[in-house]
Amino acid sequence: MITKTQIKNSLDNLPENVTVDQVIDQLIFIEKIQKGLDDSRNGRVNSKEDSKEKLSKWIK
């Protein structure tokens, strides 16, 4: 989950002239990064071997 502070910091780092779509894209990006970090901290990760196995199934 993204915090209000993270949202404020993200908005502060954007240029003065920004579209609503760019703001939304930035917030989605920050949220995805946060989810990945949370997943990593909680052990919800794939090993290199698991990743290779899954990828080989998709590439066929």
Backbone bond lengths (Angstrom), bond angles and torsions (degrees), N, CA, C in turn:
res aa  C-N    CA-C-N  psi(-1)  N-CA   C-N-CA  omega(-1)  CA-C   N-CA-C  phi
1 M - - - 1.442 - - 1.537 108.64 -
2 I 1.278 115.47 141.35 1.465 121.84 179.72 1.534 108.69 -91.62
3 T 1.317 115.82 138.64 1.467 119.64 -178.19 1.531 110.55 -92.55
4 K 1.318 115.31 162.63 1.459 120.75 177.94 1.527 110.40 -61.69
5 T 1.322 116.45 -37.33 1.461 120.77 178.37 1.521 110.85 -63.03
6 Q 1.331 117.06 -41.47 1.463 120.41 177.72 1.526 110.66 -63.90
7 I 1.304 116.55 -38.50 1.470 120.32 178.32 1.530 109.79 -64.26
8 K 1.329 116.58 -46.33 1.465 120.39 179.27 1.527 110.98 -60.58
9 N 1.325 116.96 -46.01 1.465 120.78 179.40 1.519 111.06 -62.02
10 S 1.311 116.68 -40.44 1.461 120.94 179.52 1.521 110.64 -63.73
11 L 1.333 116.91 -43.35 1.465 120.88 178.83 1.526 111.19 -65.43
12 D 1.328 116.68 -37.51 1.468 120.44 179.14 1.523 112.11 -64.54
13 N 1.327 117.43 -27.81 1.464 121.87 -178.05 1.526 113.36 -86.61
14 L 1.322 117.48 -6.91 1.462 120.63 179.25 1.531 110.03 -82.66
15 P 1.322 117.12 155.15 1.475 118.95 176.74 1.527 110.96 -65.33
16 E 1.327 115.85 163.27 1.467 120.73 -179.13 1.530 111.90 -62.46
17 N 1.310 116.98 -41.07 1.467 121.62 179.88 1.520 108.59 -96.92
18 V 1.307 115.32 101.58 1.461 120.95 -176.41 1.527 108.43 -139.63
19 T 1.321 115.35 145.77 1.465 119.13 178.40 1.524 110.13 -88.90
20 V 1.306 114.98 162.35 1.464 120.36 176.89 1.525 109.49 -60.82
21 D 1.329 117.13 -39.35 1.462 120.39 178.53 1.523 111.61 -60.85
22 Q 1.324 117.41 -39.66 1.460 120.46 178.55 1.526 111.19 -66.23
23 V 1.319 116.66 -38.20 1.460 120.64 177.46 1.530 109.66 -63.69
24 I 1.321 116.43 -46.56 1.458 120.59 179.89 1.525 110.53 -62.07
25 D 1.337 117.38 -44.15 1.465 121.12 177.78 1.531 111.23 -58.72
26 Q 1.324 116.54 -42.00 1.466 121.02 179.80 1.527 110.66 -64.32
27 L 1.326 116.83 -43.48 1.460 120.53 -179.59 1.525 111.42 -66.24
28 I 1.323 117.10 -39.39 1.468 120.65 176.68 1.518 110.14 -63.20
29 F 1.341 116.52 -42.64 1.456 121.46 178.90 1.529 110.77 -60.46
30 I 1.321 117.24 -47.91 1.470 121.67 179.87 1.529 110.35 -61.46
31 E 1.325 116.81 -41.54 1.461 120.44 -179.86 1.529 111.21 -64.32
32 K 1.332 117.23 -40.50 1.469 120.43 179.17 1.528 111.47 -66.22
33 I 1.322 116.90 -39.14 1.460 120.73 176.48 1.528 109.39 -62.26
34 Q 1.336 116.40 -45.74 1.463 120.78 179.79 1.524 111.19 -60.95
35 K 1.324 117.15 -41.98 1.470 120.64 179.11 1.527 110.49 -63.24
36 G 1.329 117.08 -41.67 1.455 120.48 178.11 1.523 111.90 -62.72
37 L 1.321 116.60 -41.71 1.467 120.12 177.55 1.533 110.95 -64.62
38 D 1.332 116.50 -41.97 1.468 120.66 177.54 1.528 110.63 -62.63
39 D 1.327 117.18 -44.16 1.457 121.02 178.12 1.522 110.73 -59.18
40 S 1.319 116.47 -43.75 1.458 121.22 -179.81 1.526 111.10 -63.12
41 R 1.310 116.73 -45.51 1.468 120.70 179.86 1.527 112.48 -62.66
42 N 1.326 116.15 -30.94 1.464 120.87 -177.17 1.523 113.23 -97.58
43 G 1.332 116.58 12.97 1.457 120.88 174.58 1.518 115.09 76.63
44 R 1.322 117.46 12.98 1.470 120.45 179.40 1.531 109.02 -90.67
45 V 1.329 114.05 71.06 1.462 121.09 -178.10 1.520 109.00 -133.00
46 N 1.332 116.08 161.90 1.457 121.86 175.83 1.511 108.96 -107.27
47 S 1.322 115.39 141.56 1.459 118.95 174.39 1.528 108.50 -73.04
48 K 1.311 115.95 167.53 1.462 120.93 177.95 1.528 109.98 -60.31
49 E 1.318 116.49 -40.13 1.463 121.06 179.99 1.536 111.05 -65.34
50 D 1.338 116.72 -44.65 1.469 120.71 177.71 1.524 110.93 -60.31
51 S 1.317 115.53 -42.10 1.465 120.28 -179.82 1.526 111.12 -63.81
52 K 1.320 116.78 -43.59 1.469 120.35 178.66 1.520 110.81 -61.80
53 E 1.341 116.85 -41.74 1.462 121.20 179.97 1.538 110.75 -63.81
54 K 1.308 117.03 -46.59 1.467 120.62 178.82 1.516 111.44 -62.94
55 L 1.330 116.55 -42.87 1.455 121.00 -179.42 1.526 111.45 -64.30
56 S 1.320 116.27 -39.24 1.481 118.81 -178.94 1.532 110.49 -65.01
57 K 1.310 118.36 -30.99 1.469 121.61 177.44 1.524 110.76 -70.06
58 W 1.346 116.62 -36.02 1.461 121.26 -178.23 1.526 112.07 -74.97
59 I 1.328 116.89 -31.48 1.451 121.07 -174.13 1.520 112.44 -77.86
60 K 1.303 118.63 -23.91 1.475 122.23 -176.56 1.473 113.17 -50.95
